[in-house]
Amino acid sequence: MDKVDIIVIGAGAVGLAIGAAVADKDKELYILEKEEVYGQGTSSRNSEVIHAGIYYPSNTLKADLCVKANPMIYDICEKNKVPYKRCGKLIVANGEAEVKQLEGIIKHAQSIGARDLEMIDKDRIHELEPNVKADAAILSPTTGIMDAHGLMDHYHREARRKAGSDPVVLDTEVTGIKQTKDGYIVEMISGGEPFEIQSQVVINSAGLYADKIAAMTGIDIDKEGYRIHWSKGEYFSLTGKPPAEMLIYPPPPQDAASLGIHSVPDLTGRLKFGPNAFYVDDINYAVESEKEPFWRDVVKYFPTVKLEDLHPEMSGIRAKLQGPGDPVRDFVIRHEEDKGLPGFINLVGIESPGLTSSPAIAEMVAGMVKEYMD
Ligand SMILES: Cc1cc2nc3c(=O)[nH]c(=O)nc-3n(C[C@H](O)[C@H](O)[C@H](O)COP(=O)(O)OP(=O)(O)OC[C@H]3O[C@@H](n4cnc5c(N)ncnc54)[C@H](O)[C@@H]3O)c2cc1C
């Protein structure tokens, strides 16, 4: 049986970022991915927004890692030719109640460290984005968009360079994990054949299936609050000239299930609106919702957008730890030594802002690995 030092399960943006952070010529590393190409899960089905860290509750990993990672992402993109645009974002308010909501949001965002936020009035909004209808807005100049695949390709190159060979193993699905006296035997089906590999450290970064991987170690995922609830988010694209270059968001809905239907420019100059949010039991990426409810949300801040110009575009699925009606949950990023699993690190519930936070998550996990192995 092959023996290695570190196995990362899942080659999405987070698993690849971790791979890049832990890779070392003196350590044997595998990043196992069930699909034939990496990054085909949630990491390629999202808004590709570089978040500033505005809404997340205080003292959470979501807030701390997002605020920390925002400048890291710009730095990575700049230095490694990953396409990005610091387009900025407006959270717009119409009516007194929404303006009041914005005052609460900016106060909270500043308290958790979000940078350079400013409350702006109608005239300034008109100067910046003349097609936007709003009484007031929060301007977030550090919010932007990136090419998620470009970011993942960068992490992959980094992992390969630091490891001295390519650590990503595709078409390899982890099917079981057995604890031994010096680590774990990871069971897998690779290229249709069963295999086992022994590893000292195992990092579970399996996105939508991270709860199933955690359960393979004997963890009771219901008792620990690790069960993932899938929440689908759909997008509609707009034909014709985009009415704004910045990201335009409404104030977030009270149920905290999503950030509200917002505009998402991409790097090719196209615009989509979304995502909505509803819980699902299976993975099906078809866009099935009616477009009219989307359009009703959009015309509140873009009154010129026409219903007939919206078209079903794509969807993604969130790995949420909170089920319907539950309070907001934080990321779980844990070395499970205290559960009798030394060297086993779980990443569960890595929903938004997971893409933005990926370099800071990777740094955190690399710290856990170093502390354990040294
Ligand atoms: C609609 C939507 C919009 C979003 N918008 C944003 C945004 O604008 N900005 C932002 O920062 N974040 C956003 N996010 C969140 C972001 O996309 C995720 O946090 C991030 O992509 C998670 O990356 P990951 O690597 O954990 O998961 P994934 O990309 O899902 O990767 C997990 C990988 O594990 C593999 N895998 C699973 N099981 C196994 C197994 N048994 N064996 C081997 N491999 C396995 C999968 O095939 C997959 O490739 C959004 C998410 C959604 C759904």
The ligand as a Gaussian input file, in Angstrom:
#p B3LYP/6-31G(d) Opt

LIG

0 1
 C      -24.796000      30.267000      -5.823000
 C      -23.482000      30.488000      -5.113000
 C      -22.849000      31.734000      -5.172000
 C      -21.643000      31.936000      -4.503000
 N      -20.994000      33.126000      -4.670000
 C      -19.803000      33.323000      -4.073000
 C      -19.086000      34.533000      -4.278000
 O      -19.502000      35.365000      -5.066000
 N      -17.921000      34.709000      -3.605000
 C      -17.435000      33.780000      -2.733000
 O      -16.412000      34.042000      -2.097000
 N      -18.060000      32.600000      -2.548000
 C      -19.219000      32.341000      -3.222000
 N      -19.865000      31.146000      -3.079000
 C      -19.255000      30.117000      -2.232000
 C      -18.091000      29.415000      -2.933000
 O      -18.443000      29.056000      -4.251000
 C      -17.712000      28.169000      -2.109000
 O      -17.511000      28.548000      -0.760000
 C      -16.426000      27.515000      -2.615000
 O      -16.460000      27.361000      -4.007000
 C      -16.260000      26.173000      -1.932000
 O      -15.138000      25.538000      -2.463000
 P      -14.808000      24.053000      -2.026000
 O      -13.482000      23.738000      -2.593000
 O      -15.015000      23.920000      -0.546000
 O      -15.984000      23.174000      -2.657000
 P      -16.125000      22.563000      -4.172000
 O      -15.763000      23.554000      -5.201000
 O      -17.492000      21.987000      -4.224000
 O      -15.038000      21.426000      -4.174000
 C      -15.197000      20.198000      -3.491000
 C      -14.603000      19.117000      -4.357000
 O      -14.638000      17.879000      -3.654000
 C      -14.893000      16.855000      -4.587000
 N      -15.378000      15.680000      -3.854000
 C      -16.546000      15.552000      -3.184000
 N      -16.659000      14.330000      -2.648000
 C      -15.519000      13.662000      -2.975000
 C      -15.047000      12.334000      -2.708000
 N      -15.758000      11.435000      -2.006000
 N      -13.825000      11.972000      -3.202000
 C      -13.081000      12.863000      -3.938000
 N      -13.504000      14.113000      -4.223000
 C      -14.700000      14.509000      -3.744000
 C      -15.912000      17.482000      -5.515000
 O      -16.009000      16.806000      -6.747000
 C      -15.397000      18.900000      -5.634000
 O      -14.552000      19.082000      -6.743000
 C      -21.068000      30.884000      -3.742000
 C      -21.692000      29.643000      -3.694000
 C      -22.871000      29.423000      -4.391000
 C      -23.513000      28.080000      -4.384000

